[in-house]
């Protein structure tokens, strides 16, 4: 029962992490301008850039061409999309291996392996998202502290980065719980063989 509870906890954490990765990827607040002031706030994300006025009106513009984007931004996009797709596969695989599901009840060994495999996929998904968000954040920090960067083009961390970091951590933690939820196999020893009993002599044996 303890392993079943750990398995369920791992799946819930990994699933929440996967949802957080999707939200972080879609949000435009990956970095925010530090010079805009109180009247306007500028945001940039993986897919669009937005400007929010003090009245609450938001205007967003989708990036025109993929070829015009920086290679680092394209790589960040690819890693986040890969993390989402891997998480989707991990959801289906882990659900198949859950003890509360009736799939593959006839073969418990394969069922446990499916849960572990789903956990491994969630860990890879979380690592991909963690690399993408950390790489993007490192670029933002380096540009901010670069003395050659104009003041009006300096950006700070946006809320999408923090959500991405938290989501990646949840996916990795949940995947680790899934991998640890399977009980260890007990060492089985072959049954002890008894010595053969000598048949009683009937007195009719001849030499």
N, C-alpha and C positions, 0 to 999 in steps of 0.2 A: 504493500500500500504506500509505503514511503517513496518508493521509486516512481509510482504512478503520480503522486503529488508533485514530485520534482519535475517529472516530465511535463505535466500540465502547466506548472509555473514557467518552465523554460519556453514552452510554445507560446504562452501569453506574452511574455517579455519580447520574444523574437518577433511575434506578429505586430506588437505595438511599435517595435523598432522599425519594421518594414513600412508600416503606415507613416511613421515619422520621416522616413527617407523619401517617400512619395511627396509628402507635404513640403519638405525642404527643397526638393528638386523643382517643384512648381512655383515656389514663392519667388518674387522678384527682389526681395531684400537680402541679397547675398552680400552687398556692400552698400553703404550709404555715405553720401557726401558730407564732409565735416565742415564745409564752409557756407552751406546754403542759408543758415540762420533760421529765424522763427517763421518767416513768411513762406518758405518753400523747402521741401525735403526731396532730395534726389536719391533714387535707388537704382541699383543695377543687379540683374540676376543672370541666370544662364540662358534665358530665352528672350528677355525684354528689359527695357529700362523704363522707369516710371518717375513721374514728378507729382508730388502731392502738395497742394496749396494749403494755406492756413484755413481756408473755408471747408476743407475736407474733400475737395474735388481732386480726383486722381486721373492723370493722363498717362497712358502707357504706349510704348512703341515697340513692336516686335522687331528683332534684328532682321535686317533686309536679306542678307545673303550669308550662307554658311562659310563660303570661301573668304569673306572679308573678316571673319573673326580670328582672334589670336589662336595659335595652336594649343596653348595652355587651356583656354576656355573650351575648345573642342574636346580636349582630353578629359576635362572635368565633366563635361556633358556625358561623354561616353562611359566614364566610370559610374556616374550616378544612374544612368539608364541600365547599365549592366547590373548594378546593385539591385535595382527594382526587379529586373527580370529574374535574377537569381533568387531573390526573396519570394517571388511568385512560385517558382519551382519548389523552393524549400517549404512553402506552405502546403502544397499538395503532397509532397513526400512525407513531411512530418505528420500530417493528418492521417495518412495511411498507416503510419507506425504507432499512432497513439493507442494506448491500452483501452481507452473508452470507446474506440471505434470497433466495428465488427468486421472490418476488412482483414483478410488474412489471419483469421482466428485459428485456422487449422495448423499453421506453421508459426509458432511463437518466435522462433529464432530469426526468421526472415522479417517478422514484424518488428522485432527489436532493432534489427539492422537498418530497417527503413527509418526508424526514429533517429538513430545515430547519423545516418546519411543526411537526413533533413537538417539536423543540427550543424553538420559540417557545411552544408550549403548556406545556412544562415550566417555562420561565422565568416565565410568568404564574402557574402553580401555585405556584412557590416564592415569588413576590412576595406572593401572597395569604396564604400561611402566615406569611411574614415580617411583614407588616402586622398580622396577627391576634396573633401572639405578642408583638410589640413593643408593640402597643397595650395588651394585657393586662398585660404587665410594667410599663409606664408607670403604669397604674392602681394596681398593687400597690405600686410605689415611692412614688407620691404619697400613698397612704393610710398607708404606714408612717411617712413623715416628717411627716405632718400632725400638729401638736400637739393638735388637737381629737379625734384618733382615740383611743379608749380602748385601754389597753395590752393588754387581753385580746382585742381584735379586730384586732390587727396581724398581718400575714402577710408572709412572705418568699417569694422565688422558689422554685418547686418544680422538680424534675428534669425534668418534662414541658416546661417552658419552654426549658431548655437543649437538650433533644433537638429541640424544634421549631425553634430557631434553627439548629442544625447541619443538620437535615434540609432546611430552606428554602435554606440556602447550597449544599448539595449539589445540589438540584434546579436552582437558578439556574446553577451552574457547569456541571453536566452539559448543561443546555439550551444554554448558550453554546458548549460544545464541539461539540454536534450542529449548531448553526448555522454553525460555522466549518469543519466537516469536508468540505464540498463543495469540490472543486478549482475554481479559477478557470478560466473559459473563455478559451481562447487566441483572440486576435484573428485572424480569418481574412480574407485578402485575396483578391479575385477573381483568377483566373488571368490572366496577361498575354496580351493578344491579339497574335498575330503579324500582320505586314503581309501583305495578300494578294499572292500572286505573280502577276505578269503572265503571261498565257498566251503561249506562243511563237507568233510570227507565222507563218502558213502561206503568206503571199504571195498569198492569194486574196481579201484585203479590197479592196473597191471603194469609191471615194469617191462 
